[in-house]
Each structure stands twice: as C-alpha cells, then as structure tokens.
Amino acid sequence: MLISNANLLATLLDARDSVKAHLGREYSSEYYDRRLGVVWDRAREAKAYRHLPEYEFVTFGEQPLTAKEDIKETPWDFIVADPANVAKYYETTGTTGRVTPTPRTADDIIWNTVAVAEAWREVLRDDDRVAILLPSDVVPVADLIAGVCEYRGIPHTRNYPFTTGISDWDRLLGLWDAFRPTVLFAAPGVVLQLSRLLQNRGVLQSVSEQIRAIMLLGEVSTPALRERLGSWWEAAVFDASYGSTETGTLAVACGQGQQHLMTATNYFELATEAGVSALDSVSSGTLVVTPLNLFARPLLRLDTGDEVSVDRGCLCGNLAPTVTVHGRKSDAIAVAGHALDIRSVENIVYGATAATGYLIEVAADGSKARILLERRRSADSHDDAEQLTELHRRSKHALGIAWSEALFVNTLPITTKSGGSQKSWKRSNIRVVEGL
C-alpha cells in the first residue's frame, strides 16, 4: 500500500481516524442515512444506477436488490472509475464459470486495508511475523494481508506453495527456517495439505513450535476443522475474515474466535421469505450489503447469496453483531432427497475422523453418494473401522443420509488441496460419477 502523495496520505489518515472512532459498535439509522446518501450519489454515476431518483432513506429501502448475476452479465455498467486510472485491477475467481472485472482505486484499497488492520489488533500482534500462503494473481486476498502488515509495520512474506517454478513446499520450509513466522494466513485446504506433508516428514511438532496462530481465509471453515488444526499445530486457529472480491471485507475475527460484521463500513440487511429487513429485526437469512467505502464500483443492496445467522453479546466486548456464514444455497448438493452443505459435512468429517481431506462422489441422478477420506500418512489403518463407524453414525443422525460407501484412501486429487481462494466447494470436493 504505497502512499506516494499528500492526497493519499490524507485519505489514509482520514480512514484511520474514522475507523478507530467507529470500530466495534452498532449504529442507528441516522448514522447510515448520512453515509448511504453519499454512496447513493456515487452509484448514480454508473449506468446500472443512473435511473435512481434523489436519495432518501425510505427510497433506498424501496429499491430492488442488486443480484450478483446482474454484475456478472454487465460488469462495466456498475463501474464508475476510468480503468486507465485505477490503482489495481482484479477479477473474481470465477467459481460460477464467469469472472467479474473488479478494478479498485487507491481509496478502495486504503479504506478496506485500514478497516481490517484496525479490527485485527486483537488477533494480530505488532511483534508477529506473518507468512502469507495465498495466491497473489488476479484476486486481492494476498494483497490485502500484505497491506495490513505494511500498515501495521509487521514483517511478512508471501510463499504460496502452488506457484510452480517459484515456490513449493521445500522452498516454503527453507524460507521459514530463516524467517520463522509466528502467524500463517492460508485457505483451509492449504493448511491441511501442509499439515499432512509435515506429519509425513515427522517435523510438524518442530515447525509448529514457532506458530502461535493460523488465520483461515478463502473458503468456509468449520469449528471441527479449526479444532482439528489447532490440536495438530497447538496454535489458535481463527476464521479470519469474510467477504468477497466484489464487496471487500465484511466481517473479521475477534479474540474469542467469532466473526464480527464490520458495521461501521457496511450497511447490512437480511433477506428472508418475508422480505428484506434491517439487521436488528431478524437473526438469519441471506445477507444483503451496501458497502460504504467502494469507489470504483459502488454497490447498492447487493444480494450476496450467502445464508447467515447473526448474534450478539460476544465476550470480546465488540458490540457489532457476530455472524456465522453457512454458505450459498447454490453450493448445497442433494443426495437421496437430503441437502448437504459444506458446514454440515465438514463438521462431521473432521469431528468423527482424523482425515486430512475428503471427496464426495455423487451418482448422476443424486440417488446416492460415497465419501473418500484422505488418511494421515502416519495413521494406523487399523483405526479406520472405528472412525468410519462414527462417521456413518453422525451422518445418519445429522445429515439424514447413509453413505453408499465410506473409505480411506492414501491421497486425494490436488483440487481438494490448493485452497478455496480460487475454487468452490462443489468444484473441489464434489465429483459426479456415472454408474455409481
């Protein structure tokens, strides 16, 4: 996050002062009324919102939701920045098959980076050394973490182990010998593969001695998975943040292991069958967000498609609601008439077994499915039967299904390992098999 002139420095200081003054609180409609008016006027410069009338809070609530599909269909209709003058150009990962252009101005980057950096003060220390195991190409997540570290003055290095020809597992471990990181930022699949590698080499204990925290990003992580990783690494494991390339960061982790919605920098609503309601009116639904600090592509009432539940009263003292992200309805799969989603499946897989990964193979007609579990290299196969019995029991009780087969294998495809920051659950952990 290079600050090269007085205007950018002024933006940085304004963002810092505003975020510090408003972090960790809930806000009245009066607060949002002022902020939404500014976003509304900014959005009206885009072709997609040019038809909007003058802003009023009531008028805002009467506008239809912005669908992600609309942004994918006509992405440049939502962009107000001149592409030649933006600071960085990103695209979404294309988990639905199409990518969405996402240019960002310096103001976009500064406001999001400062907000996250200040919110993470409880979980990211000034004396930490950070290893960023996230891809740097196209998507912004690794840039965000690097920007947070630069803002906070925290030493850091990028070493994504799937960068062919530059960084691999051996290079990563050699680099760590010199740098000795204390915090890892990575997608769950990457940490699982790293754990498996270190266990196989018999060095997990020695490597993990220097690691105090693992920050998971890029895909939904479940409590069972975080507990499993925490026991292997003897480290605190956080679901570090939640957001998207389109919106920026929407929630961040606290020291209690919860994620708090960033209410100072976003206006949130929840969509249910009864309609769209303010955040304090309902406790679950599809998250709808209007980011307050998007400049290149302002968005109004974006339907994220993510099913969430919200709560309050976190012991950390942050008054902003906590959020649990259950994933997208479109990510669920149907097996024998039962809907399976990533959270329910992974809580069982990592709660009942010591697997380092899994792959679900589904019959083409959805009538049945089997699950393949990746065995730890150091594990004794004599323990397989007991773990599979527990897996079947929990699956029947919690999911309502009986796997046609469940078995351990020695290794799974690389697609299950390289990290959800560039793939979806259905693309990486689900496979349709003819004739199953």
N, C-alpha and C positions, 0 to 999 in steps of 0.2 A: 504494500500500500504506500506508494511513493508520493509524498507531499512535495510538489515542485513549485508551488507559487502561493502567494498570500491568500488568494481566494479559497484554495483547497484547505489551507491551514485554518481559515475562518470556519469552513464547513466542519472540519474535524473538531474544533473546539466547541462549536455550537452543538454538534451531535453528542459530544462527551457531556456537556453541561445538561442538556435536555434529558439524556438517558439516565444520568445519575440522579436527577431530580425526580424522575417519574418511575424508576425501576421498581418492580415488585409491588405494584398497587393495583387496585381496581378503580375504575373511573366512571363518572356519571355521564349521562347523555350530553350534558353541556360541554364536557371536555371533548367528546367525539364530534359534536356538532361543529365546533370550530375547526378541528383537524380535517373532517370529511369534506367540508366546504372547499378547502384548498386542493384536496385530491380530486374532487369532482371537477373543478375548473381545469386542472391539469389534464384530466382524462378527456375532457371535451375537445381537446386539440386533436385527438385520434379520430380516424374515420369511423370506427366502431361505435364511438360515443358522441359523435358530432350532433346527433339529433336531440340530445338531452336538453331540457329547459334549464333555467337558472336554478341554482341549488337551494333546496330547503330540506331540512332533516326528514320531514314527512315524505317529501318527494323521493328522497333517497330510498326509503323503506318500501316504496311502491314500485321500484324498478325491478324488472326480471333479473334473475341470477345470470351471471356470465358463465357459460359452460366451457370447460377445458377443450371440448371438441370444437367449439367456435374459434378458439385461439389457434388450434392446430389447422383448421380449414383455411383461415385467412389471417395468418400471424401478423402481417405487416399492417393490417387495419387497426391494430391495437398499439402500435409503436409510434411514439411521438418524436423520438430522438433521431437526428440525422445519423445514419450508420457510419458516415465518414468521421464523425466527431465523438463517438462513444469511446470509453476507456477500454472496455473489453467486450469480446463477442463470445457468447456461449450458446449451446444448444441443449435441449433436454436429451435424456438418454435414449429416447425412442422405444420405451418398453411396450408401447402400444403399436409400434411399427412405423410411426412417423415422428420425426424430430421437430421441435419448435424453436425457431430463432429467438435468442434471448440476449440482445445487446444490453450492456449496463454502462451507465455514466459513472463518473467518479463519485457523484453524490449518492447513487445507488450503493456503491461498494462501501463508501465511508460509513454511511448510516447503518448498514447491516453489520459491518465488521465491529463497529464501536458498540452497538447494542449487544451483540453476542459476547464480546470480550468483557464487558462490564458485568453481564449476567453470569458469566462463568467464574467470577472471582472466588466463589466458594469451593469450586471443584478443581480449578486450575491455578496452581500456585506460582508466585513470582520466581521461585527458585527451581522450578521444574525444567526438565529438558525433554522436548517433545519429538517423537518420531511419527511422521505422517504417512501411514500406509494406505494412501488413497490415490486414485488416478488423477493426473494433472491435465489431461487432454479434454477439451470440449466442455466438460461440466465444471461448476465452480467450487465444489466442496473442498478440494485441497487448497485452492487459493484462499478460501475463507479461513481455514485453520492457520495457514501461514500468515494471513493478515492479522488475525487475532494475536498470534505470537509476536509479530512485529510491533503491534500497538502496545502490547504489554511488556515488551523487552525480554521475551522468553526465548532462549536458544532452541532451534528446531532444525529438522532435516526431513526432506521428502525421500522416501525409498519404497515406492510401490513395487512389490516383488514380482509383478506380472509384466513389467516393462521389458520386453525382450531386447537383449543386447546391451542393456544399461544396468538394470537392477534385477537380481534374482535372489533366492533365499541365501545362498552363500555370501553374496555381496552384502546383503542386509545384515547378516550376523557379524561379518567382519567390520562393517561400519559401526555396529553397536558396541563392539569391543572398545573402540576409540571414543565414541560419543556418549555411551552409557545413558540412554534415555530413561526417564522415570515415568513417562506417560505415553501410551500408544493411542493414536486415532486410527480406526480401521472399521471396515464393514465386518459384521459377524462372521461371514464365510471366510474372510481372510484370516481372522484370528483363529478360527477353528483349524484351518489348514496349517497355520504357523504352529499351533499347539501340537498338532499331530506330528509335524516334522521334528520339533524339539523333543517330543516324547520318544520318537523313533531313534533319535541320536543320543538319548539319555542325558540331555542337557537342559531340560525345561526348568528344573529347580535352580540351577546356577544362573540361567539367563533371567528368570523371573525375580530373582532376589533384588534386582535394581528397579523393577517396575512396581510402582505403587498404585497406578490407576490405568484402566483401559476404557477408552471413550468410543462407544459404538455408534456408527452413522451409516447411512446409505440404504438400510432396509429395516423393517420392523424387527426389533429384538424382544425376546420374551423373558419373563422372570426366570424361568427354568434354565434357559441358555445362559443368562447373566450369572446365575448361581453356579452353574457348572464351570464356566470360565473363571469365576472368582476362586473356586476351590482349587482348580488346576494351577492358577498363577499366584494364589494367595495375595490378591490385589482387589481393590474396589473396582467394580465394573458398572459403568453408567450408560444408560440410553441417552447419549449426549445431547442430541437435538432432533427437532422435527421441522420439516419444511419442504420446499421444492425449488427447482430451478426457476419456475415461473414466479414464485412469491418471495423468495428469500426465506429467512429463518422465522418460524412461527412459535416455537417453544424450545426451552433449554432446560438442562438438568440442574437440579439443586443437590446439596449435600445429603439429603435424605433419600436420594435415588428416584425422586419424582421429576416429571417434566412440567414446567410452568409455562402457560401461554404468555406470550410477550404482548400484554395488553396495552402497554404504552406506545407501541409502534405498529399495532394492528387493531382493526375493529373486527370482532368475531361475532358470528351468528350461528345458529344451529337450525338445519332444515330437518323437519320431521314430516310425517304424513299429514299432520295438522297445519303445516305451513312453515314459514321461516320466523324464528323467534330470537329475541335477544338472549345473550349468553346466560343471564341470571334467571331466565324463565324456565328452562328445561335442562336436563342433565345428560342427555345423549341425543345423537343424531348425526347428520352429515355436516361436516364443518364448512362454513361459508366465511370467507375472509376478504376484507378490504385492507391491503397493506397501506400504511400511511406515508411510507418513505420510498415509493417507487417513482422513478423519474423518467427513465427511458420508455417504460411501458406501464403506465398506471392501470390498475385493475379495480373494478367496482363489483363487489358482491360476487367474488369468484367461488363457484361450487368446486371444492377440492376433490369431491368424490370419496373422501376418507370418512369412514364411520368412526366416531369418537365418543368417549364419555368424559365428563368433566366433574371435578370435585373441588372441595375447598378445605381449609384447615390444616395445611401441611405444617409439620413441626418445625420446618426451617424458618418460619416466620414470614415467608413471602406471601403476600395477600392475593396475588394473581391466582386464578384457578389452575389446578393441575389437570393434565389431560392424558388420557390413555388412548392411543391410536390402535384401532382394531384392524385397520387395513381397508382396502376398497372392496365394495360389493362385487365388482367385476373380477377381483382376484380369487374369489371363492370358487371351489370346484364341487360338483355334485357327484356323489358316489352312492349308488343304491338309494337314491332319494334323500340323502343327507348332505348338507352343505359343510364343506371343510374349508377352514381358513388358516392362514399361517400361524396365528397366535395359538389357536386351539391345538393344532397339530404339533407345533414345536414345544409347547408346554408338556405334552405327553412324551415326545421323542426324547427330549433332554431331561425330563423328570424321571422317566422309567428306565432309561438306558445310559450307558457311557459312550454312546456313538459320537463320532466326530463329524457326522453329516448324514444326510438321508436323501432318498429319491423315491417319489411315489409314482408307480406305473399304473395307469388307469386304462381300463378297457375302453374301446372306441365308443361303445354305447353307454358308458358310465355305470354299468351294472355292478362292477366290482373293481377292486384295486389291490395291489400288493405294495409293500413298502420294503425298500432295501436300506439297510443301516450300515454305515461305514465303521468297521471295527478299529479300535485303537491298536496301533502296531504292537504295543506291549501287552495288550489284553490277552487273557487266557480264554480260549474258545469254549472251555468247559463252563464258563459263566453265561454263555449265550442263552441257554434254555431258560434260565431263571429270568433274565432280562426280557426275553420275548414273551414269556408268560405274563409278566407285569405290563408290558406294552399292550398286549391283547386285552387284558382286564381293563386298563384305563381307557383304551379306545372304545370299548363297548359301553362303558359307563358314561364317558364324557362326550363322545362323538356319535354314539349310537350305531357304529359300524363294526363289522368283523372283517379284518383284512383277509383276502383270499390266501395270502401268504406273507410272512414276515421273516426275513433272514438277514444275517450279517454277511457282508462282502468285505474284501480286503481294501478296495479302493473304489471311489466313485468318479464320474466324469468331472473334468476341470470346470465345467459350467456351474457346478454346485459350490465352487470354492473361491472364485475370483472377486466376489463382492457385489452386493446389491446396488452399489452406486452406479452400475452400468447395466443392470439387468433386473427383471421382475421375478417374483416368486414362481409364477406359473411357467416362466421360461427356463428357470434354473433348477427347480426342484420337482417339477411335474413332467411326466412323459406319457403321451398316449400311445398305447401298444395294441396293434391289431392282433386279434386272435388270443388275447389274454384269457 
